């Protein structure tokens, strides 16, 4: 059985890499359909390998049909038993896309589904490590796990004018459902938020939309000279940072495990929140939300590995010295 499990893992990883390559290759126009098919196959093989490894070889077969293996949907139900878990909701939405991709995929589907695709990639790499202790970055560099995408807002009127009613309604309904779930879940395991930014260019051929400047306008504006998509540069929240740091340390044989308190000690001591290479702040009305780049994870892992026996205690002592009456640690 061990050989079968290993073969399933190898095929799962290969299918996962195919999904990444298909999506990130600019000459392929079938990339949405291709990604959904390959990533679903990767998950099915991974979950079956996990089930065989933990429940035995017969666990992946239907009880009333021992010659037929379970579908991906069945595997998800057995492994991720919480119906409302963001990871499970993410997979179920991508399965819906795969099942309808023959007839209903348009180029606009990319704008709807890429937040789910990016989360699905991160979820897969985490479960690959959780189930079998395998790091995806041994097969593909970490920076290639970020999907390349050219995004623009979904224009309802344009969609209705461009496509037949059935196709337009299906696309718009999918967009509404995913936006609703994204707002409800607010969890990176379901979707990585995509935000739209605008910049000004004098070359109209490079513009996707146009504006004009009114010097008599009551509302002021600011010209943005340089932009980046924060979802690509800073894809990790605090929880994911901690998870990846601990996995990296374990993989490197370092007997240190950090928690939220330790993470915030590093954030405070190294001024991570104020460093644009390490952190991005989403200024929402109630309180700011922070996301972090891979460089934050690299920095913390590097500092821990320099002095694993003492680093956490040293940071605690320095934090106590730096504290002032009434000071409070901000939330992440």
C-alpha positions in Angstrom: 0.0 0.0 0.0 2.9 2.3 0.7 3.9 2.3 -3.0 0.4 3.1 -4.0 0.3 6.1 -1.6 3.6 7.4 -2.9 2.4 7.1 -6.5 -0.7 9.0 -5.7 1.3 11.7 -4.0 3.7 12.0 -7.0 0.9 12.2 -9.4 -0.9 14.8 -7.3 2.2 17.0 -7.1 2.6 16.7 -10.9 -1.0 17.7 -11.5 -0.6 20.6 -9.1 2.5 21.8 -11.0 0.6 21.4 -14.3 -2.2 23.7 -12.9 0.4 26.4 -12.0 2.2 26.1 -15.4 -1.0 26.2 -17.4 -2.3 29.2 -15.6 0.9 31.2 -15.6 1.7 30.6 -19.3 0.7 33.6 -21.3 0.3 31.8 -24.6 -2.4 29.5 -23.3 -6.0 30.7 -23.6 -7.5 27.6 -22.0 -5.9 28.4 -18.7 -9.0 28.9 -16.5 -10.5 25.5 -17.6 -7.0 23.9 -17.5 -6.3 25.2 -14.0 -9.6 24.0 -12.6 -9.2 20.6 -14.1 -5.6 20.0 -13.0 -6.0 21.5 -9.5 -9.1 19.3 -8.9 -7.2 16.3 -10.0 -4.3 17.2 -7.7 -6.6 17.5 -4.7 -8.4 14.3 -5.5 -5.1 12.3 -5.6 -3.8 14.0 -2.5 -6.9 13.3 -0.5 -7.0 9.7 -1.6 -3.4 9.2 -0.6 -4.2 10.8 2.8 -7.2 8.5 3.3 -5.3 5.4 2.3 -2.5 6.4 4.6 -4.8 7.0 7.6 -7.8 4.8 7.0 -6.6 1.9 4.9 -6.7 1.1 1.2 -10.4 0.3 1.0 -11.3 3.7 2.3 -11.1 5.3 -1.2 -13.7 2.9 -2.7 -17.4 2.9 -2.7 -18.8 0.3 -0.3 -21.5 -0.8 -2.7 -19.1 -0.8 -5.7 -15.6 -1.9 -4.6 -14.2 -1.5 -8.1 -14.9 2.2 -8.2 -13.0 4.9 -6.3 -14.7 7.9 -4.6 -15.2 11.2 -6.4 -13.4 14.3 -5.3 -16.6 15.6 -3.7 -16.9 12.4 -1.6 -13.2 12.7 -0.5 -13.8 16.3 0.5 -16.8 15.3 2.6 -14.8 12.6 4.4 -11.6 14.6 5.1 -13.0 18.1 5.6 -16.1 17.3 7.6 -17.0 20.9 8.5 -19.3 22.0 5.7 -18.6 25.7 6.5 -14.8 25.4 6.5 -13.4 28.1 4.1 -11.1 25.5 2.5 -14.0 23.2 1.7 -16.1 26.1 0.4 -13.2 27.1 -1.8 -12.9 23.6 -3.3 -16.6 23.2 -3.9 -16.7 26.5 -5.8 -13.8 25.4 -8.0 -15.4 22.0 -8.6 -18.6 23.8 -9.8 -16.4 25.7 -12.3 -14.7 22.5 -13.5 -18.1 20.8 -14.0 -19.5 23.6 -16.1 -16.3 24.6 -17.9 -17.2 22.9 -21.2 -20.0 25.3 -22.1 -19.9 28.3 -19.8 -16.4 29.6 -19.5 -15.6 33.1 -20.8 -12.5 35.2 -20.3 -14.3 37.2 -17.7 -14.4 34.2 -15.4 -10.8 34.9 -14.6 -11.9 38.1 -12.8 -14.4 36.1 -10.7 -12.4 33.1 -9.8 -8.7 34.1 -9.5 -9.1 35.0 -5.8 -10.3 31.4 -5.2 -7.5 30.0 -7.4 -4.8 31.7 -5.4 -6.2 30.5 -2.1 -6.6 27.0 -3.5 -2.9 27.0 -4.4 -1.9 28.0 -0.9 -4.3 25.6 0.7 -2.9 22.7 -1.3 0.7 23.5 -0.3 -0.3 23.6 3.3 -2.2 20.3 3.2 0.7 18.6 1.3 2.9 19.5 4.2 0.3 18.7 6.9 -0.5 15.3 5.5 2.9 14.1 4.3 5.5 16.6 5.5 6.3 17.6 1.9 7.3 21.2 1.1 6.0 22.4 -2.3 9.0 24.8 -2.7 11.2 21.7 -3.2 9.4 21.3 -6.6 8.7 24.9 -7.5 10.2 28.2 -6.2 7.9 30.0 -3.7 7.5 33.1 -6.0 6.0 30.9 -8.7 3.1 29.9 -6.4 1.7 33.3 -7.0 -0.6 33.3 -10.0 -0.1 35.9 -12.7 -3.3 37.8 -13.6 -4.4 40.8 -15.5 -7.5 42.1 -13.8 -10.1 44.7 -14.5 -13.5 45.3 -12.9 -16.5 43.2 -14.1 -18.8 45.5 -16.2 -22.3 44.2 -15.9 -23.6 46.1 -18.9 -20.7 45.0 -21.0 -21.3 41.3 -20.0 -25.0 41.5 -20.9 -24.3 43.1 -24.2 -21.5 40.7 -25.1 -23.1 37.3 -24.2 -26.4 35.4 -24.5 -28.7 35.9 -21.5 -28.1 32.3 -20.1 -24.3 32.8 -20.2 -24.4 36.4 -18.9 -26.7 35.5 -16.0 -24.6 32.5 -15.0 -21.4 34.6 -14.9 -23.0 37.4 -13.0 -24.6 35.0 -10.5 -21.3 33.3 -10.0 -19.6 36.6 -9.3 -22.4 37.6 -6.9 -22.2 34.3 -5.0 -18.4 34.4 -4.6 -18.4 38.1 -3.5 -21.1 37.3 -0.9 -19.2 34.3 0.4 -15.9 36.3 0.4 -17.5 39.0 2.5 -19.1 36.4 4.8 -16.0 34.3 5.3 -13.4 37.0 5.2 -10.8 34.2 5.3 -7.8 33.7 3.1 -8.5 30.0 2.9 -11.6 30.8 0.8 -10.3 33.7 -1.3 -7.4 36.0 -1.6 -8.8 39.5 -1.9 -8.2 41.3 -5.2 -8.4 45.1 -5.2 -8.4 47.4 -8.3 -6.2 50.4 -8.6 -6.0 53.1 -11.2 -3.1 55.2 -12.4 -2.9 58.1 -14.8 -1.1 57.9 -18.2 -0.9 60.4 -21.0 -0.9 57.6 -23.6 -4.5 56.8 -24.3 -3.5 53.6 -26.1 -2.3 52.2 -22.7 -5.5 53.1 -20.9 -8.5 50.8 -20.2 -10.7 53.7 -19.2 -10.4 57.5 -19.3 -11.0 60.4 -16.9 -10.7 64.1 -17.1 -9.5 66.6 -14.5 -11.9 69.3 -13.3 -10.1 72.1 -11.5 -13.4 73.3 -10.1 -14.3 69.9 -8.5 -15.0 69.9 -4.7 -13.3 66.6 -4.1 -9.5 66.4 -4.3 -7.5 63.6 -5.7 -4.0 62.2 -5.6 -1.9 61.0 -8.5 -0.4 57.5 -7.8 3.0 57.3 -9.4 3.8 53.6 -8.7 1.5 50.7 -7.8 1.6 47.1 -7.0 -1.1 44.6 -6.3 -0.8 44.0 -2.5 -2.5 40.6 -2.9 0.4 39.4 -4.9 3.1 41.0 -2.8 1.6 40.5 0.7 -0.4 37.3 0.5 0.0 36.2 4.2 -2.0 37.2 7.2 -0.7 36.6 10.7 -2.0 33.1 11.1 -0.5 32.0 7.7 2.8 33.6 8.5 3.0 31.7 11.8 2.1 28.4 10.1 4.7 28.8 7.4 7.4 29.9 9.8 6.8 26.9 12.0 6.8 24.6 9.0 10.0 26.1 7.7 11.7 25.7 11.1 10.5 22.1 11.5 11.7 21.4 7.9 15.2 22.9 8.8 15.4 20.8 12.0 15.0 23.8 14.3 13.2 22.9 17.6 11.4 26.2 18.0 7.7 26.9 17.6 6.3 30.4 17.6 2.8 31.6 18.4 0.9 34.9 17.9 2.7 36.5 20.9 6.1 35.6 19.5 5.1 36.8 16.0 4.1 40.2 17.4 7.4 40.5 19.3 9.2 40.2 15.9 6.8 42.6 14.3 7.4 45.2 17.0 11.2 44.7 17.4 12.0 44.8 13.6 9.5 47.5 12.8 7.8 45.2 10.3 4.5 47.1 10.0 6.3 50.3 9.0 8.5 48.5 6.3 6.7 48.5 2.9 8.8 45.6 1.8 7.4 43.5 4.6 3.9 44.6 5.4 0.8 46.2 3.9 -2.0 47.9 5.8 -5.6 47.7 4.6 -7.2 50.8 6.1 -10.7 49.7 6.8 -13.0 51.9 8.9 -13.0 49.9 12.2 -9.3 49.1 12.5 -6.4 48.4 10.1 -5.8 44.9 8.8 -2.2 43.8 8.1 -0.8 41.4 5.5 2.8 40.3 5.1 5.2 39.4 2.3 7.3 36.3 2.0 10.2 38.5 3.0 8.7 38.7 6.5 8.7 35.0 6.8 12.2 34.8 5.5 13.4 37.4 8.0 11.8 35.8 11.1 13.1 32.3 10.1 16.6 33.7 9.5 16.7 35.5 12.9 15.4 32.4 14.8 17.9 30.1 13.1 20.8 32.5 14.1 20.1 31.9 17.8 17.2 29.4 18.3 17.9 28.8 22.0 17.7 32.5 23.1 16.0 34.6 20.4 12.5 34.5 21.9 13.6 35.3 25.4 15.8 38.1 24.2 12.8 39.7 22.3 10.6 39.3 25.4 13.1 41.1 27.6 13.6 43.9 25.0 9.9 44.3 24.7 9.5 44.8 28.4 12.2 47.5 28.4 10.5 49.3 25.5 7.0 49.3 27.0 5.6 52.5 28.3 2.6 53.0 30.6 -0.6 52.8 28.7 0.9 51.3 25.6 -1.1 48.6 23.8 -0.1 46.1 21.2 -2.2 46.7 18.1 -4.3 43.9 16.6 -3.3 42.1 13.4 
